[in-house]
Every structure is written in C-alpha cells, then in structure tokens.
Amino acid sequence: MSHIVFAWELGYGLGHLSPLATLGREFERRGHTVSFILRDLSRIGSLLDPGHFACYQAPIWLGRTTASAPSPATYADILLTHGYADPQFVRGRAWAWRRLLTALDVDLMVFDHAPTALMASEGLGMARVLYGSTFCAPPQTDPLPHMQWWERRGAENIQANEKLALHTLNTLRREMGNRERDKVASLFATEANFLLGIEALDHYPQRSGVTYHGPAPAPPPGHGASKIEWPRQGKQRLFVYLSPDYPIIEPLLAALAKSPYAILVYAPGLSPQQRRACASYHLVMLDQPVDLSEIGRQCDAALGYGGAGATLALLAAGCPLILLPRHIEQLMLAKRAEQLGVAAVVSAPEIYQDYPKLLRRVLSDERYKEAAVRFAATQPKWLADQTVAVIADSCDELIAARAGRA
C-alpha cells in the first residue's frame, strides 16, 4: 500500500493532534503505512503509540524576530512572526522538511497548519491535501483575507507584509528548483482541502463555495474519561475548560469559587496551590477530559477560550458560551459565535475585571440559551466515523490517480 505522512508545524494542543491521530488510524486500518511529523511530541501518548507509529519531531521556528505582528491582519503576518521576514530565518527548517519528506518516500502528505512543510513539499511528486481547522487554510485570495474582519485593524500594512513573506517563499522555492508564485495564497494550492468546521463558524466569513466536513473527528472518551457528577449545591450549572498557564487563571478561579453556580472545571496541570485556592463545595475539579457533547447537554453555559473543537461540540449540544480568547484564531471564532448570539466574548481578558457580572450576563439572560438551542437545531448530526471515512476515501482516490499517472 501507500505511505501517508501527517505534518503539523504551528499551533498548540490536542486540537491539532487528535484529528490527525483519528484519521491516521483509519488509514492504517485500510492497510497504509502511516507516519507523523509533529510540532509537539510531549502529549502524543494518550492518542498515538510512538512504539507503533513512526513519529518525528517537526522542524519548527524557535527563534525571535523584530518583524512580529502582535495583532495579525492576515496569514502572512503569522508567517512573519515565524521568521518569514528574512529567508535566512526559514532556510534551515525548510530544507530540513524537504530532506525529511524525501527520505520518507511519501505518497500522500496531510498538512495541518504547516506552511513551511507545504512550501518544502512542492515539486516532490506526492499527493498533498490540507486537513484541519478553517483558520489554517485561508481562502486563496490576493491579498489573503483580513483576519480581524470586524474592525480591519492593521489593514494599511497588508500589501507590504504579504510582499515580504512572498519574497522569502520565492527565494526558497528557487533554491529548491521550484517555480516562483505570484501570491502568498498559492502556498495553500493542494489537491484537496478538507475543512473541519461549519460555514456559520468559519474563521473567515469571506469564504464561499467550499465543502465543510463538520467538527474535527476525535476518538470518543475512553475508560479514563471523567464521570460527569455535578455538585449538589448551585442554582445553575457551568462547565469551565481552562489551561493552568492562562495569565488570569487565579483571579478567574477565585471568582468562580465565590459564584452561586454548580461548576465543573477541567484545567489539566493545575498546581496543588491553585486547586486549594479555589476549593469550594459547589466547584469540582475534573482530573480527566469529559464528553463535551454530553456535558453541553447538561450544563446551562460553558466558559473557555474559543478553540474550534470544543466550541463546535458545545454549541451543537445547545450550550451557550462565555469565551475568553487567547490568540487570533480563538478570537476569530469567538467573534463568529458572538454574531450568532450564542456567546459572550471578552476580547481582552487579561485586563477584564468583572467576571461575576459576565457570568450573570449569560446565565441570567435566556436569549443566549435560546439562540444556542436554535443553532443546534439547524445543524446536521455529524458522525466522526462517517467524516473520517469520507476523507479517507477521497485520499485513496488521489493516491490511486497519482499512481495511474506515474
């Protein structure tokens, strides 16, 4: 059979790894050899057996550059924050990607938020597809679509920044014997684009005429998943999903501990001191992840960052959201949810103070719950197994077609 390789270069968390692992296992079930080149190998044990699958450390950006964009306007600014202001900052990892892909003798590459891998794979002869969040595959416009479409901040620098990123891309393309391109968006020109999401929550509302494959497929919670048992005290139920490195986690947890709600918190990695600081008879800390669809049906609201997988799963269950986005990808999705009336969004949570008021706003205003229930009623029932099968079938066809032309 064929060798299928997954590449993940930018971004963080299980939101990238879990869908890759799910699709990878389906390819293996069909008889293919599957390998993974991953940004973060530290958490693969819960999803992939590195003794079974070949897993490699991805060549990634570890440096710093003054050409950063703290408030990116387009995907080109994301590239600039990862060294694309100067070819010398990208050359090493670009060639590392190319040498690795050549050595692996790849038949099909699956890219999730992997721009350098995309560029380095050009001209190597394998089939190539995009697979992941709508954020990671922007529409192929020139210039690329504005990320902050609700206010168009930084629009005056778009042309100059795209020109700078394109210069780096084309310099490296020439070195690798490939033709230059006339726009940054050409980076995303592949045989297929499997968008994980739905039209109403596409990070780019400017996009049209594409197929969406629903929420990112993920394995169901296994035997280690937390059983959902709500505190008996509390007039309404709130689910909270946080990270211990969140800059405001301690004041936020303190506010939750003083609130009148029954609360379940999943915040893996909290220190004992942090757990003690928010100890309360109506707040329970979960040690393992939970089935988000099930908890979404049980709670009155959920608080989180605006990650694509969790947001879609909770909204599909009719659960309104309180979103505190940490970066541009989460902010874009949060703004789409806010437009639908299903979420309250704090765009700058690091300076926001009145969390009790924010909680009351969503939990006491029935319009949020009603909007979330209406939204859920309009959505088809996405089945992870079917999504994976459809995508795998399409990839098998691409592999067969390329083999027929060889």
N, C-alpha and C positions, 0 to 999 in steps of 0.2 A: 504494500500500500504506500501511501504518501507520508512525507514528513511535514507536519504542521507546527509552526512556531508562533507563539504569542509574544508580543512586545509591549511592555508598559514602562514608560520613561518619566512622566511628570505626574504630580498629584500624590495624594496620600490616602491610606486607609483601605479597609476591606471593600469599600465601594468599587474599587478597581479590581482587586484580586478575586473577589467572589464570583462575578460573572465570567471572568476568564477561566477559572477553575471549573465552573459548571459546564461551559462549552467544551473545554479541553477533555473532560471525562467522556462527553458524548462522542467526540472524535476518536478517542481511544476505544470506546465500545464498538465503533464501526471498523476497527482494525488499523487505524492510522497510528504512526509514531508521533508523539506529542512532546514538545519541549516548551519551556517558559524562560523568557528573559525579563526579569522583574526588577523594578526600582527598589523594592523593599523585601528582603528575604526573611526578615525577623519574625513575621507573623504567618508564614505560609503553612506551618504545621497543622493548624486547625482545618485547612482546606485542601492542601496538597501534601502528599507524602514525598519528600525530596529523595527518599531512598528508592522510590518507584519512578517518578517523573524526573527528567533532566531539567534542573532549574539553575539558571545562570544569573549572576549579578549584572544588571543593565549598566552600560556606560552612562553616567549621569553628570550633570553640572554640579560641581562642589565649590566653585569659586564665587567671587563677588565682582560686580562691575558698577561703575557710576551711572551707567545708562539704564538704570532701573525705572520702572513705571509703577509707583505705588498705587495708582488708580488707573489701571489699563483701559484703553479705549477700544482696542481690537486685539485679536490673537497675535498680531505682530508684536505688540508690547509684551505679551507673555514670552515670546521668543527673546526679546531684548533683555528681559530680566534673567534669562538663562544663557547669556553670553553672546547672543547674536548681533551685538553691536560691532563685533570685530571677528573676522574669520579665524584668527589665531586662538580665540577662546573656545571655538567649536571644533576645530580641526582634529584634535586628539580623539575626542569621543566619537566624532563622525566616522573616522577611519576605524576605530575600534568596533563600532557597529558593523561596518561593511566587512571587515575581516571575519568577524564572528558569524555573520549571516552566510558568507561564502563558505566557511569551514563546515557549517551545519548542513549544507546542501538542502536548502529549503524548497518545498513545493508550493506551500501556501503560507503567507505571513498574515497574521491578525494583529492589527495595531490598535492600542487603546492609549490615547494621549501620549503619542510617541513621535514627535515631529522630527527629531534627528534621525531616528530609525527609518522613518518614511523617506527622508531625503537620501540616506545612505543606501537604501534598498533599490533605488531607481536603477534600471538597466541590468539587474541581476537575473532576470528571467523568471522569477517566481510570480505566482498569482498573489495579489495584495488586496486586502479588504480592511475597512475601518469597522470597529465594533466598540460601542461604548456610549457614554452619556452624550446628549445632544451638544453639550458645551465643547466637547473635544473634537467635534467635526463641524466647524462653522460653514455656513453657505459659501460657495465658491464665487464670491463677488469681488470686484475690484473697485475700490478697496474692500477689505474684509468688513463685515457688518459691525456697527458700533455695539459694544457690549453694554454700555450704560444707556440703553435706548430711551430710558425715561427722562434723562436730562442731557445726554450727549456731552458729558464732561470730557475735556481733552480732545475735542474734535479737531482743533486747529493744528495738532501735531500728527494727525493720522498719515498724511501723504509722506512726510519726512521719515517717520518711523518705519513705514512699510518699505520705503526705498532702502533704508539702512539694513533691514532684515533681509530683503531680497538680494542685496549685494553679497551678503555672507552666504546665502543659499547658493547663488550662482557661482561664486568663487569656488566653493567646494564641489559643485557639480562639474565645473571644468576640470578640476584636479582628478575627479573620478571618471572622466571621459564621457560624461553625460551632457546633454544639451541644456542650455540655459532656458529659463522660463521668464515670462513677462509679468507675472504677478505672484504674490505670496500664496494666494489661494490654490495655485497649481500643486502645492505640496499635498493637498488632500484629494487629488485626482487618482482614484483607485478603481478597481473593477467593481466594487460594491461598497455600500455604506450602510451598515446595519445599525440604525439609530435606536438606542434603548431609551424610550421615553414616549410621551404622547404629545400631540400637537398643542393642546391647551397649555402645556408646561414645557414646551421647547424653550431652551435658554435664549434662542434667537427668534423673536416673533416675526422677523423679516423673512423667515424661510417659508417656502411653499413648494408643492409638487413633489413631496417625498413620501416614503413609506416609514411608518413608525412601528416598532416591534414591542411596545409596551414596556413595563418596568423591567429593570435588569433581572435576568433569571438568577436565582440563588438557591442553593440546597435548602430544604426545609430544616427547621431547628431539630437537632438530634437529641439523643438521650441526655446530653449535658445542658440543654436549654432550661432556663429558669421557669418554674411553675408560676403561673400568674395568680397571686394571692394578694388582694388589696387590703390595706389597713382597714380596720373596722371603724375607726374614727375618721371624720371628714365628710363634709356635705357634698362634695363633688370630687371626681377622680381625675388626676393629672398624671400623665406619663412624661418623664424627663429623660432625655438622652444627651449626655454631656461628655466632654473629654477633660481629664484632670489638668491638662496644660492650658485650658481656657483662661485667659488673663483675668476674668472676673468671676471665676467659678466660686470662690469663697463667699463673697457678698451675695451672690445669687443663691447659693445653697442656704445661707443664713436666712434669706428672705423666704425661701421655700419652707424652711423649718418653722417659721413663725406664721405661716399661712394657715387658713382653716380647711385646707383640702386634703383628701387622701391621695398620697403621692407614692409612685414607684419611680425610682431613679436607677438608670443604668449608666454608670460612669466608670468603666474599667480602668483600674490603675490608681484610684484614689488612695491617698495615704491614710494610715490609721488616724492621724490627727485631723484630716479633713472629714473623715467619716464621723468622728466623735463630735466635731463642731456643729454638725447638722443633725445630730441624733434627736429623734422626736418620735412620739407614739403614733403619729399619723404619716411618717415618712419611712419607707423601707428601701434599703439598698439591694439591688439585684447583683448577683455575682456572675451570672451568665446572660447572654442575649436572650431575647424573647421573640416569639412570633409577632411581628409588627401588625400583621393583618388582624390577628385575634385581639391584641391589646388595643388596637384602634377602634374595634367594635365595642370594647368595654369601657373606655375612658371618655370623659367629657371634653378633653383637649390634650394636646401634646406639645411639649416645648423642646426645641432642638435648633440645629444650625441651618438647615435647608439643604442637606445632602439629597441627591436625586432619589436614591433608592428608598430611604426612609420616608421622604416627603410623599412620593407616589403611593407607597404601601399604606400609609396612614390616611391619606385623602381618599384612596379607593375604599377604605372602610368607613368613610363618612366622618372622620375625626378632624375638627378644626385645629389650627396650628398657631403656635407662638414661635416665631423664627428670629434667631439672633445670628445672622450670617457672619462668618469669619473672613471670607475672601470673596473675590469677584464671582466665582462660579456659583457659590451659595447665594450671593446677593441677587444675581440674575434670576435664579429660580424662585427665590423668595418674592421678588417683585411680580413675577407672573402669578404666584399664588395670591398675593395681595390684590392684584387686579380682579381676580375671580371672587374676592370677598370671603375667602376661606382661611385667611391668615392675617395676623397682626405682625408687622415687621419692624424691628429696631435696626436701622441701617448702621448705626454706630454704637453697638452695645457696650463698648469699652468706656463710654462717657455717660451712658444712660444710668439713671439712679432709681427711678420709682417702679421697681419690679412688682410690688403689691398691686399698684394701680394697673399695671399691664396685665397681670393675671386676672384681676376682677373684670377688666375690659372684655376679655374673650370669654371667660366663664359665666359672666352675667348677661351678656348680650346674645340673645338667641339667634340673631342674624348670622353669626359665624357658624353655628351648628347647622342651621337651616341651609346655608349656602354649601357647606361641606356635604350634607346629605344629598342635596340636589346634584352636586358634582358627581358624587359616587354613583348615583342612579343613571347618569349618562354614559358611564364607562363600561366597555365590554369586560367580561371576566377573562383577564389574561392568565393563561396557564403556562407556567415556566417550562414544562416538558414540551409543549407544543411550540413555544417560541424557539427553544434550543433546536428542536427537530427541523423547523423551517429554515433556520440559519445554516445548520449543518448540511441540509440538502442542497442549498444554494452554493455552499462552498465546495461540496463534492462535484457539482456540475462545473464550477470554474476549474477545478483541478483536472477533470476529465477533458474539458475543452482545450485547456493548455497542453495536455499530454497529446491530444489529437493533432495539434499544430506542430508539435516538436518533430 
